[in-house]
Amino acid sequence: MRLDRYLTRNRIIDIRSKDLKGALSELLRAVVKASRPALDGEKLLAELLQRENVMTTYLGNGVALPHLRVKMDKPYLFAVGRAPEGLSAEDSREYKESRLIFMLLANEDDPKYLSVLASLARLFREQALVNYMVDAPDLKTLRERVFMGFAGLVARPEKKQDRFNRVMLREGERVARASRCSAILLFSDTFTNPASIEADLPHFRLVRVARSATERPQGPGAKNDTTIEVRSFSRHRLSQLRSAIHIGLTRGLFSYADRLCCVGGIPGTNQLDTVCVIDIEKEFQSVITREDLLPSSVKIEVVERVLGIAAELAVEGREGKPVGCLFVLGDHKTVNGMIKPLVLNPFFGYKEEDRNVLNPFMDETLKEYSVIDGCFVIRGDGVVESAGSLIHAPSQYYQDLPGGFGSRHSAAAAISRAADCIAVVVSASNGRVTLFRHGVMMPLMEKPIGGY
């Protein structure tokens, strides 16, 4: 999502205030003049501060993202402030660490509000990008760098591909042509600078697999370039393969009959060393007869977000300890009739917007509640209905699973048969992430030995 179109240079400022209230006041002064009808700056300031008291909008990496939904004629209003020395706030280290403050005002009727928040959160995962903006020598340069960052055009050090990498890409194309592949998957995390990879493959559709969609190359040469965002937690070659294919299937990028040529290497080595051909039908033969891999009520971005959270929990655990949990997505009315609360629902009473998995500030909340026994029930649009729920599917939907899979996997398989939903399981014992659909098991990720 291109966000630079909603920026203007006079709303990118150097903040003079040393406290959060003053910083927000400066940013509000930069945006209220552009709104129609005119916004009440004092009222907005009070609402922003109230939100901060309830839940911080600090994203990490020195970035804060205060945001509100308001009645106005524009879809979004951004104001960006730089505070190189951070802000002072009593008993809050987070604000002292804030170097960039991105304030977002969104139209109260805009349906893409949470998607914009998620896009911003992904944009600032990289500390290098934040440093690139904070270290701008003057305001003019800061404004240029913010625009480039929002447009995905940030200049990174270029590393020319060596001869061997060019040979690997060329041979990958030859293999793809000889094996009649429909697309080439390039695993961009092989390179420390994925945006600099040149892949001139005129005869094939190129699909990149990368930890961040913002890293894809821009410009005329990249017009047919599609990026699937899947984080890699392993040093193994093509570690994101099964998750990437699953996302590609749900997006409609691939069909079950497709054959894919995969080119990649060990993440971060800057060296392509692997070319392989994947028949989707054979790779997913256990589910190939299921044309409805994604329930009609479930949004693709919700699946991608839940898979991302599940992968992070599988590798990182919680407070250094392994975590096992279960997410059930879709057909929440049917699912709610087959669950029993083990604890008081921690999500009861909150606004749908605040308990939506697409809201980037929900990540830590979900991870915190993952230690509770039971499952998360999530609507197809991403709204979390409950946590700590015990699944009681009718007995006829339970089935025997291979050795090593316990009650959590058994419940996931049963509920995915009893309702039109997807179940995603994180195993506490081995860090495996497994997806269930119609009772069929699809392993998506194995935890790397020794962690990441």
C-alpha positions as CSV (number, residue, x, y, z in Angstrom):
1,M,0.0,0.0,0.0
2,R,1.6,3.3,-1.1
3,L,1.2,5.7,1.8
4,D,3.4,8.5,0.5
5,R,0.4,10.0,-1.4
6,Y,-1.1,11.0,1.9
7,L,2.1,12.9,3.0
8,T,2.9,16.6,2.6
9,R,6.2,18.2,3.3
10,N,4.9,20.8,5.8
11,R,3.6,18.0,8.0
12,I,7.0,16.5,8.5
13,I,8.7,18.5,11.3
14,D,11.4,18.5,13.9
15,I,9.8,18.4,17.3
16,R,10.9,21.0,19.8
17,S,9.0,19.7,22.8
18,K,10.5,17.3,25.2
19,D,7.3,15.6,26.5
20,L,4.6,13.5,24.7
21,K,1.9,16.1,25.2
22,G,3.9,18.8,23.6
23,A,5.0,16.6,20.8
24,L,1.5,15.7,19.9
25,S,0.4,19.3,20.1
26,E,3.0,20.3,17.6
27,L,1.9,17.5,15.2
28,L,-1.7,18.4,15.6
29,R,-1.0,22.0,14.7
30,A,0.5,20.7,11.5
31,V,-2.7,18.7,10.4
32,V,-5.7,20.6,11.7
33,K,-5.4,23.3,9.1
34,A,-5.6,20.7,6.3
35,S,-8.8,19.1,7.5
36,R,-12.4,19.8,6.4
37,P,-14.4,20.3,8.5
38,A,-11.9,22.0,10.8
39,L,-10.7,19.6,13.6
40,D,-10.7,20.5,17.2
41,G,-7.0,20.3,18.2
42,E,-7.6,20.3,21.9
43,K,-10.2,17.5,21.7
44,L,-8.0,15.4,19.6
45,L,-5.1,15.9,21.9
46,A,-7.1,14.7,24.9
47,E,-8.3,11.6,23.0
48,L,-4.7,10.8,21.9
49,L,-3.4,11.1,25.4
50,Q,-6.3,9.0,26.8
51,R,-5.4,6.3,24.3
52,E,-1.8,6.4,25.4
53,N,-2.9,5.9,29.0
54,V,-4.9,2.8,28.1
55,M,-2.3,1.3,25.7
56,T,0.9,2.6,24.5
57,T,1.3,3.1,20.7
58,Y,5.1,2.6,20.8
59,L,6.0,0.2,18.1
60,G,9.6,-0.4,19.0
61,N,12.8,0.5,17.1
62,G,12.3,4.1,18.3
63,V,9.0,4.6,16.6
64,A,5.6,5.6,18.1
65,L,2.4,5.6,16.1
66,P,-0.4,7.6,17.9
67,H,-3.6,7.2,15.9
68,L,-7.3,8.2,16.0
69,R,-10.4,7.8,13.9
70,V,-12.1,11.1,13.3
71,K,-14.9,12.6,11.1
72,M,-13.2,14.4,8.1
73,D,-13.3,14.6,4.3
74,K,-9.9,13.0,3.7
75,P,-9.2,9.3,4.2
76,Y,-6.0,9.9,6.1
77,L,-3.9,12.7,7.5
78,F,-0.3,12.0,8.5
79,A,2.1,14.1,10.6
80,V,5.6,13.0,11.1
81,G,7.9,14.4,13.9
82,R,11.5,13.7,14.6
83,A,12.8,13.8,18.2
84,P,16.5,12.8,18.0
85,E,17.0,12.7,21.7
86,G,13.6,11.0,22.5
87,L,10.9,12.3,24.8
88,S,10.6,12.5,28.6
89,A,7.7,10.8,30.3
90,E,7.3,9.7,33.9
91,D,7.8,5.9,34.4
92,S,7.8,5.2,30.7
93,R,11.1,4.2,29.1
94,E,9.2,3.7,25.8
95,Y,8.7,7.4,25.2
96,K,12.3,8.2,26.1
97,E,13.3,5.8,23.3
98,S,10.9,7.3,20.7
99,R,12.9,9.1,18.0
100,L,10.1,9.2,15.4
101,I,6.5,9.9,16.0
102,F,4.1,9.1,13.1
103,M,0.6,10.5,13.9
104,L,-2.3,9.1,11.9
105,L,-5.7,10.5,11.7
106,A,-8.1,8.3,9.7
107,N,-11.6,8.9,8.5
108,E,-14.0,7.2,10.8
109,D,-15.7,5.4,7.9
110,D,-12.5,4.2,6.2
111,P,-12.5,0.4,5.9
112,K,-8.8,0.0,5.3
113,Y,-7.7,1.7,8.6
114,L,-6.3,-1.4,10.2
115,S,-4.5,-2.4,7.0
116,V,-2.8,1.0,7.0
117,L,-1.7,0.5,10.6
118,A,-0.4,-2.9,9.7
119,S,1.5,-1.5,6.7
120,L,3.2,1.1,8.9
121,A,4.1,-1.5,11.5
122,R,5.8,-3.6,8.8
123,L,7.5,-0.6,7.4
124,F,9.4,0.2,10.6
125,R,10.5,-3.3,11.6
126,E,13.9,-2.5,10.3
127,Q,16.1,-0.5,12.6
128,A,18.2,0.6,9.7
129,L,15.2,2.4,8.1
130,V,14.5,4.3,11.3
131,N,18.1,5.3,11.7
132,Y,18.1,6.5,8.1
133,M,15.4,8.9,8.8
134,V,16.5,10.0,12.3
135,D,20.1,10.7,11.1
136,A,19.0,13.0,8.4
137,P,21.3,16.1,8.7
138,D,18.6,18.7,8.2
139,L,14.8,19.0,7.9
140,K,14.9,19.1,4.1
141,T,16.7,15.8,4.0
142,L,14.4,14.3,6.6
143,R,11.4,15.1,4.5
144,E,13.0,13.5,1.4
145,R,13.9,10.3,3.4
146,V,10.4,10.0,4.9
147,F,8.9,10.2,1.5
148,M,11.3,7.6,0.2
149,G,10.6,5.4,3.1
150,F,6.8,5.6,2.7
151,A,7.1,4.9,-1.0
152,G,9.4,1.9,-0.5
153,L,12.2,3.7,-2.3
154,V,14.7,4.1,0.5
155,A,18.2,4.0,-0.9
156,R,20.2,1.1,0.6
157,P,23.8,0.3,-0.1
158,E,23.9,-1.5,-3.4
159,K,25.7,-4.8,-3.6
160,K,26.3,-6.0,-7.1
161,Q,25.5,-9.6,-7.8
162,D,28.6,-11.7,-8.5
163,R,28.9,-13.9,-11.5
164,F,27.9,-17.1,-9.7
165,N,24.5,-15.6,-8.6
166,R,23.8,-14.5,-12.2
167,V,24.6,-18.0,-13.4
168,M,22.2,-19.5,-10.8
169,L,19.4,-17.2,-11.9
170,R,20.0,-18.0,-15.5
171,E,20.1,-21.8,-14.8
172,G,17.0,-21.5,-12.7
173,E,15.2,-20.0,-15.7
174,R,16.4,-22.9,-17.9
175,V,15.2,-25.4,-15.4
176,A,11.9,-23.7,-15.2
177,R,11.5,-23.7,-18.9
178,A,12.5,-27.3,-19.3
179,S,10.1,-28.5,-16.5
180,R,7.3,-26.2,-17.7
181,C,7.0,-24.2,-14.5
182,S,4.4,-21.5,-14.3
183,A,6.4,-19.2,-12.1
184,I,9.8,-18.8,-10.4
185,L,10.0,-18.3,-6.6
186,L,13.1,-16.2,-5.6
187,F,13.9,-16.4,-1.9
188,S,15.0,-12.8,-1.4
189,D,16.1,-13.3,2.2
190,T,19.2,-15.0,0.8
191,F,20.5,-11.5,0.4
192,T,21.1,-8.9,3.1
193,N,19.7,-6.3,0.7
194,P,16.8,-8.0,-1.1
195,A,15.8,-4.7,-2.8
196,S,19.0,-4.7,-4.8
197,I,18.4,-8.1,-6.4
198,E,18.1,-7.9,-10.2
199,A,16.2,-10.7,-11.8
200,D,15.6,-10.2,-15.5
201,L,13.4,-13.2,-16.2
202,P,11.2,-12.0,-19.2
203,H,9.7,-15.4,-19.9
204,F,8.4,-16.2,-16.4
205,R,6.3,-14.6,-13.7
206,L,8.6,-13.8,-10.7
207,V,7.3,-14.2,-7.2
208,R,9.6,-13.2,-4.4
209,V,9.5,-14.6,-0.9
210,A,10.8,-12.2,1.6
211,R,10.4,-11.2,5.3
212,S,9.1,-7.8,4.3
213,A,7.0,-6.8,1.3
214,T,8.6,-3.3,1.5
215,E,11.9,-4.8,0.4
216,R,10.7,-5.5,-3.1
217,P,12.3,-3.6,-5.9
218,Q,10.5,-0.6,-7.3
219,G,10.3,0.9,-10.8
220,P,9.4,-0.1,-14.3
221,G,11.4,-3.3,-14.2
222,A,9.5,-4.6,-11.3
223,K,6.0,-4.2,-12.6
224,N,5.3,-7.9,-12.8
225,D,7.1,-8.7,-9.5
226,T,4.9,-10.0,-6.7
227,T,6.1,-10.4,-3.1
228,I,4.9,-12.9,-0.5
229,E,5.7,-11.8,3.0
230,V,6.8,-14.7,5.2
231,R,9.3,-14.3,8.0
232,S,12.2,-16.7,8.0
233,F,13.3,-18.1,11.4
234,S,15.8,-20.7,10.1
235,R,19.1,-20.8,8.4
236,H,17.8,-23.7,6.3
237,R,17.5,-23.1,2.6
238,L,14.0,-22.3,1.4
239,S,12.8,-22.4,5.0
240,Q,9.7,-20.3,4.1
241,L,8.6,-22.6,1.2
242,R,5.5,-24.3,2.5
243,S,4.1,-21.2,4.1
244,A,4.8,-19.2,1.0
245,I,3.0,-21.7,-1.2
246,H,0.0,-21.8,1.1
247,I,-0.3,-18.0,1.1
248,G,0.1,-18.0,-2.7
249,L,-2.7,-20.5,-3.0
250,T,-5.1,-18.5,-0.8
251,R,-4.3,-15.3,-2.7
252,G,-4.9,-17.0,-6.0
253,L,-1.3,-16.5,-7.2
254,F,-0.9,-20.2,-7.7
255,S,-3.2,-23.1,-8.6
256,Y,-3.0,-26.7,-7.3
257,A,-1.9,-27.8,-10.8
258,D,1.1,-25.4,-10.9
259,R,4.7,-26.3,-10.9
260,L,7.2,-23.8,-9.4
261,C,10.9,-23.4,-9.8
262,C,12.5,-22.2,-6.5
263,V,15.8,-20.4,-6.4
264,G,17.4,-19.4,-3.1
265,G,20.2,-20.0,-0.6
266,I,21.0,-19.8,3.1
267,P,19.4,-16.6,4.5
268,G,21.8,-13.7,4.8
269,T,24.7,-15.3,2.9
270,N,24.3,-13.3,-0.4
271,Q,24.8,-16.5,-2.3
272,L,22.3,-18.4,-4.3
273,D,23.0,-22.1,-4.1
274,T,19.8,-24.0,-4.6
275,V,17.4,-24.6,-7.5
276,C,14.5,-27.0,-7.1
277,V,11.2,-27.7,-8.7
278,I,8.1,-28.1,-6.6
279,D,4.9,-29.7,-7.8
280,I,2.2,-28.1,-5.7
281,E,-0.1,-31.1,-6.2
282,K,2.6,-33.5,-4.8
283,E,3.7,-31.1,-2.1
284,F,0.2,-30.7,-0.8
285,Q,-1.2,-34.0,-1.9
286,S,-3.1,-34.6,1.4
287,V,-5.2,-31.5,0.7
288,I,-5.2,-31.3,-3.0
289,T,-8.8,-32.5,-3.4
290,R,-9.9,-29.5,-1.2
291,E,-10.6,-26.6,-3.6
292,D,-11.7,-24.4,-0.7
293,L,-8.4,-24.2,1.2
294,L,-9.5,-20.8,2.5
295,P,-13.0,-20.4,4.1
296,S,-15.1,-17.8,2.2
297,S,-15.6,-15.8,5.4
298,V,-11.9,-15.5,6.2
299,K,-9.8,-12.6,4.7
300,I,-6.4,-13.6,3.3
301,E,-4.6,-10.9,5.3
302,V,-6.0,-12.3,8.5
303,V,-4.6,-15.8,7.7
304,E,-1.2,-14.2,6.9
305,R,-1.2,-12.2,10.2
306,V,-2.1,-15.2,12.3
307,L,0.5,-17.4,10.6
308,G,3.1,-14.7,11.3
309,I,2.2,-14.5,15.0
310,A,2.2,-18.3,15.2
311,A,5.6,-18.5,13.7
312,E,7.0,-15.9,16.1
313,L,5.5,-17.8,19.1
314,A,6.9,-21.1,17.8
315,V,10.5,-19.7,17.7
316,E,10.5,-17.1,20.5
317,G,8.1,-18.6,23.0
318,R,7.1,-16.3,25.8
319,E,9.6,-15.0,28.3
320,G,12.1,-17.6,27.2
321,K,9.7,-20.6,27.6
322,P,8.1,-22.7,24.9
323,V,4.4,-21.9,24.2
324,G,1.7,-24.1,22.7
325,C,-1.5,-22.5,21.5
326,L,-4.4,-22.8,19.0
327,F,-6.0,-20.3,16.7
328,V,-9.4,-21.0,15.1
329,L,-10.3,-18.7,12.2
330,G,-13.7,-18.3,10.6
331,D,-17.3,-19.5,11.1
332,H,-17.3,-18.1,14.6
333,K,-21.0,-18.6,15.1
334,T,-20.7,-22.4,14.7
335,V,-17.4,-22.5,16.6
336,N,-18.9,-20.6,19.5
337,G,-21.4,-23.3,19.9
338,M,-18.7,-25.9,20.4
339,I,-16.5,-24.2,23.0
340,K,-16.5,-23.8,26.7
341,P,-14.7,-20.9,28.4
342,L,-11.9,-22.0,30.8
343,V,-11.3,-18.4,32.0
344,L,-13.2,-15.1,31.8
345,N,-12.9,-13.8,28.2
346,P,-10.1,-11.2,28.3
347,F,-11.3,-9.6,25.1
348,F,-14.9,-9.0,26.2
349,G,-16.1,-5.4,26.1
350,Y,-13.3,-4.0,23.9
351,K,-14.0,-2.3,20.6
352,E,-13.7,-4.6,17.6
353,E,-11.1,-2.3,16.1
354,D,-8.9,-2.7,19.3
355,R,-9.2,-6.5,19.3
356,N,-8.5,-7.1,15.6
357,V,-5.4,-9.2,14.7
358,L,-4.7,-6.7,11.9
359,N,-4.1,-4.1,14.5
360,P,-0.3,-4.2,15.0
361,F,-0.7,-3.3,18.7
362,M,-2.5,-6.6,19.2
363,D,0.6,-8.7,18.6
364,E,1.9,-8.5,22.1
365,T,-1.6,-9.0,23.6
366,L,-2.1,-12.2,21.7
367,K,1.3,-13.4,22.7
368,E,0.7,-12.6,26.3
369,Y,-2.6,-14.6,26.4
370,S,-1.1,-17.5,24.4
371,V,0.0,-18.9,27.8
372,I,-3.6,-19.5,28.8
373,D,-4.9,-23.0,28.1
374,G,-7.5,-23.2,25.4
375,C,-7.9,-21.6,22.0
376,F,-8.3,-18.2,20.4
377,V,-11.5,-17.8,18.4
378,I,-11.1,-15.3,15.6
379,R,-13.7,-14.1,13.1
380,G,-12.9,-14.1,9.4
381,D,-12.4,-10.3,9.5
382,G,-9.8,-10.6,12.2
383,V,-11.8,-9.7,15.3
384,V,-10.8,-11.9,18.3
385,E,-14.0,-13.2,19.9
386,S,-12.4,-15.0,22.8
387,A,-9.3,-16.6,24.4
388,G,-8.9,-19.5,26.8
389,S,-11.7,-21.5,25.2
390,L,-11.9,-25.3,25.4
391,I,-13.1,-27.0,22.2
392,H,-16.0,-29.5,22.5
393,A,-16.6,-30.6,18.9
394,P,-19.0,-33.6,18.4
395,S,-17.3,-36.9,18.9
396,Q,-17.7,-38.0,15.3
397,Y,-15.4,-35.3,14.1
398,Y,-12.4,-36.5,16.1
399,Q,-9.9,-38.7,14.3
400,D,-6.6,-40.5,14.9
401,L,-3.5,-38.5,14.3
402,P,0.1,-39.7,13.8
403,G,2.2,-40.3,16.9
404,G,3.6,-37.1,18.6
405,F,0.5,-35.1,18.1
406,G,-1.5,-34.4,21.3
407,S,-4.9,-33.1,22.4
408,R,-4.4,-29.6,21.0
409,H,-3.9,-31.0,17.5
410,S,-6.7,-33.4,17.9
411,A,-9.1,-30.6,18.9
412,A,-7.8,-28.5,15.9
413,A,-8.5,-31.3,13.5
414,A,-12.0,-31.9,14.9
415,I,-13.1,-28.2,14.9
416,S,-11.8,-27.8,11.3
417,R,-14.1,-30.7,10.3
418,A,-17.1,-29.6,12.4
419,A,-17.1,-25.9,11.2
420,D,-16.0,-24.0,8.0
421,C,-12.8,-22.8,9.6
422,I,-9.1,-23.0,9.7
423,A,-7.2,-24.1,12.8
424,V,-3.5,-23.1,13.4
425,V,-1.6,-24.9,16.1
426,V,1.8,-24.0,17.7
427,S,3.4,-27.0,19.4
428,A,5.0,-26.4,22.7
429,S,7.2,-29.5,22.5
430,N,8.9,-29.0,19.1
431,G,7.9,-25.5,17.9
432,R,6.1,-26.9,14.9
433,V,3.4,-24.8,13.2
434,T,0.6,-26.9,11.7
435,L,-2.6,-25.8,9.8
436,F,-5.7,-27.9,9.8
437,R,-8.5,-27.6,7.2
438,H,-11.3,-30.1,6.9
439,G,-9.4,-32.3,9.4
440,V,-6.4,-32.5,7.0
441,M,-3.1,-31.6,8.6
442,M,-0.6,-29.3,6.8
443,P,2.8,-28.8,8.5
444,L,4.0,-25.2,7.7
445,M,7.1,-24.7,9.8
446,E,9.6,-26.7,11.7
447,K,11.5,-24.8,14.5
448,P,15.2,-24.7,13.7
449,I,17.4,-26.7,15.9
450,G,18.8,-24.5,18.7
451,G,16.3,-21.7,18.0
452,Y,17.1,-18.7,15.8
